Amino acid sequence: MHSATTSTELPRPTAGDFYRINRGGGLFSEAISQRIGAALAVAAHRLGLSPTTLTIANLVLGLAASVSVVALWDRVAADELPAWSVGLIALIGWQVAYALDCADGQLARVTGRTSPSGARIDVLCDVAAQIALVTALSSVAVAQRPSTPVWLVAAFAGTWMVNLVTSVMQAGPNAASMVPSTSLPVRVVKLIRDYGAVITVAGLVLTLAPQWTVWLIAVFTLVNGGFLLASIAFTARAALR
């Protein structure tokens, strides 16, 4: 008498499984970047890639896009290359890099491969990629308008990191939001601080109207600087209670 044995395999996670545990990031990021990230997480899982591999890929691609802008923009200024060709490199490169940044966290959480070191390398790679992005935008602004004030470039670079710092601070159990409402009008207003939306606008400006880059960095400086001051006031009020 023969006994039949059956083996059961756990079903592979789907894009929906990965997307359900995304960490948001804003209206644009949830609708676009996190969904692309979920598809990338599925592919990475099937290939047996680790979350850190996606993190490094995010860094490499983000750096490559930004370095390309810096290296090639002199040729754009000399009319040797059309601005749209370099702008598209930035637009696509930054978007795919950010989607990989979304994917690494999804992959880590779904597969149970989260770790303190993984979280640290994720933040460090984000810092490096965003420094390169700021350098690229600043280089274009100065190339397009040599009279761009040095103080504006410095303020832009300094305040750009406000989003990253506050997002790291809000990752723990003591997270708080100045405007906790999740209504659609509020989320639309918050698009100005949604990283996915921000790099989309930046890439489109480089592609279609690079002469506006100096105004772009001025707006971002005002928004991020204003948010920093508001965050200080909000946190100080809570601390003094």
C-alpha positions in Angstrom: 0.0 0.0 0.0 1.6 3.2 -1.1 1.1 6.5 0.8 1.1 9.7 -1.3 2.8 12.7 0.1 2.0 16.2 -0.9 4.2 19.2 -0.5 2.7 22.7 -0.2 4.5 25.8 -1.2 3.7 29.2 0.2 2.2 31.4 -2.5 4.5 34.0 -3.9 3.7 37.6 -2.8 1.9 39.6 -5.4 2.3 43.3 -6.3 -0.8 43.9 -4.2 0.8 42.3 -1.2 3.8 44.5 -1.5 1.8 47.6 -2.1 -0.4 47.1 0.9 2.5 47.6 3.3 4.0 50.7 1.6 5.0 53.6 3.8 3.2 56.2 1.7 5.1 59.4 1.0 2.3 61.5 -0.3 -0.5 61.4 -2.9 1.8 61.1 -5.9 4.1 58.6 -4.3 1.3 56.3 -3.2 -0.5 56.5 -6.6 2.6 56.1 -8.8 6.0 55.5 -7.1 4.9 53.0 -4.6 2.9 51.0 -7.2 6.0 50.9 -9.5 8.0 49.9 -6.4 5.6 47.0 -5.8 6.1 45.7 -9.3 9.9 46.0 -8.8 9.6 44.2 -5.5 7.8 41.3 -7.1 10.6 41.0 -9.7 13.3 41.2 -7.1 11.6 38.6 -5.0 11.4 36.2 -7.9 15.1 36.8 -8.7 16.1 36.2 -5.1 17.5 39.7 -4.6 17.9 41.2 -1.2 16.3 44.6 -0.1 19.8 46.0 0.2 20.5 45.2 -3.4 17.6 47.4 -4.4 18.9 50.1 -2.0 22.3 50.1 -3.8 20.6 50.0 -7.2 18.6 53.1 -6.1 21.8 54.9 -5.2 23.7 53.9 -8.4 20.9 54.9 -10.7 20.2 58.2 -8.8 23.9 59.1 -8.8 24.2 58.2 -12.5 21.2 60.4 -13.5 22.5 63.4 -11.5 26.1 63.0 -12.6 25.0 62.9 -16.2 23.2 66.2 -15.8 26.2 67.8 -14.3 28.6 66.3 -16.9 26.5 67.1 -19.9 24.9 70.4 -19.1 27.9 72.4 -20.4 27.2 70.8 -23.8 23.6 71.9 -23.5 24.7 75.5 -22.7 26.9 75.4 -25.7 24.0 74.2 -27.9 25.8 70.9 -28.6 23.0 68.9 -27.0 19.2 69.6 -26.7 18.2 70.2 -23.1 15.3 67.7 -23.4 17.7 64.8 -24.0 19.6 65.4 -20.7 16.3 66.4 -18.9 14.8 63.0 -19.8 17.8 61.2 -18.4 17.2 63.0 -15.1 13.4 62.6 -15.2 13.5 58.8 -15.9 16.6 58.1 -13.8 15.3 59.9 -10.7 11.8 58.3 -11.0 13.1 54.7 -11.3 15.7 55.3 -8.5 12.9 56.5 -6.2 10.7 53.5 -7.2 13.6 51.2 -6.2 13.7 53.2 -2.9 10.1 52.4 -2.4 10.6 48.7 -3.4 13.4 48.0 -1.0 11.3 48.7 2.1 8.3 46.8 0.7 10.5 43.8 0.0 12.1 43.9 3.4 8.8 44.1 5.2 6.9 41.4 3.2 9.8 38.9 3.4 10.7 39.7 7.0 14.2 40.9 6.1 14.1 44.2 8.0 17.1 45.0 10.1 18.7 48.0 11.8 21.7 47.9 9.3 19.3 47.7 6.4 17.4 50.8 7.7 20.7 52.7 8.1 22.0 51.9 4.6 18.7 53.0 3.2 18.9 56.4 4.9 22.6 56.8 4.0 21.9 56.0 0.3 19.0 58.4 0.3 21.3 61.2 1.6 23.9 60.5 -1.0 21.4 60.3 -3.9 19.7 63.6 -2.8 23.0 65.4 -2.4 23.7 64.5 -6.0 20.3 65.6 -7.1 20.7 69.0 -5.4 24.1 69.4 -7.0 22.6 68.7 -10.5 19.8 71.2 -10.0 22.1 73.8 -8.6 24.5 73.3 -11.5 21.8 73.8 -14.1 20.5 76.9 -12.3 23.9 78.5 -12.4 24.6 77.4 -15.9 21.3 78.9 -17.2 21.7 82.0 -15.1 25.3 82.8 -14.0 24.0 85.6 -11.8 22.3 83.1 -9.5 23.2 84.3 -5.9 25.5 82.0 -4.1 23.4 82.4 -0.9 20.4 81.0 -2.8 22.2 77.9 -3.9 23.5 77.4 -0.3 20.1 77.9 1.2 18.6 75.5 -1.4 21.1 72.8 -0.6 20.7 73.2 3.2 16.9 73.3 3.3 16.5 70.4 0.8 17.4 67.9 3.5 14.5 69.1 5.7 12.1 66.5 4.1 14.5 63.6 4.7 15.3 64.6 8.2 11.7 65.0 9.2 10.7 61.7 7.6 13.4 59.9 9.6 12.2 61.6 12.8 8.6 60.6 12.1 9.5 56.9 11.6 9.4 56.1 15.3 6.6 55.7 17.9 6.7 59.5 18.7 5.8 60.6 15.2 3.5 63.6 14.9 2.1 65.6 12.1 1.3 69.3 12.1 -1.6 68.7 9.7 -2.9 65.1 10.4 -5.9 65.5 8.0 -6.0 63.0 5.2 -8.6 64.8 3.2 -8.0 65.1 -0.6 -7.6 68.9 -0.6 -5.0 68.6 2.2 -3.1 65.8 0.4 -3.1 67.9 -2.8 -1.5 70.8 -1.0 1.1 68.4 0.5 2.2 67.4 -3.0 4.7 70.2 -2.8 6.5 68.1 -0.2 5.9 64.7 -1.9 9.3 63.5 -3.1 7.8 61.7 -6.0 6.0 64.8 -7.2 9.0 67.0 -6.5 11.4 65.1 -8.7 8.8 64.8 -11.4 8.5 68.6 -11.5 12.3 69.0 -11.4 12.8 66.6 -14.2 10.1 68.2 -16.3 11.6 71.7 -15.8 15.0 70.4 -16.9 13.4 68.8 -19.9 11.0 71.5 -21.0 12.1 74.8 -19.5 15.6 74.7 -17.9 15.7 78.5 -17.8 13.1 78.2 -14.9 15.5 76.1 -12.8 16.6 79.1 -10.7 12.9 79.8 -9.9 12.4 76.2 -9.1 15.2 76.1 -6.5 13.9 79.4 -5.1 10.4 78.0 -4.6 11.8 74.8 -3.0 14.0 76.9 -0.7 11.0 78.9 0.5 8.8 75.9 1.0 11.3 73.8 2.8 12.6 76.7 4.9 9.0 77.6 5.8 8.3 74.0 6.7 11.4 73.9 8.9 10.4 77.0 10.8 6.9 75.7 11.2 8.2 72.3 12.4 10.4 74.1 15.0 7.4 76.1 16.3 5.1 73.1 16.4 7.6 70.9 18.2 8.6 73.7 20.6 5.0 74.3 21.5 4.5 70.6 22.3 7.7 70.4 24.3 6.8 73.5 26.4 3.4 72.1 27.4 
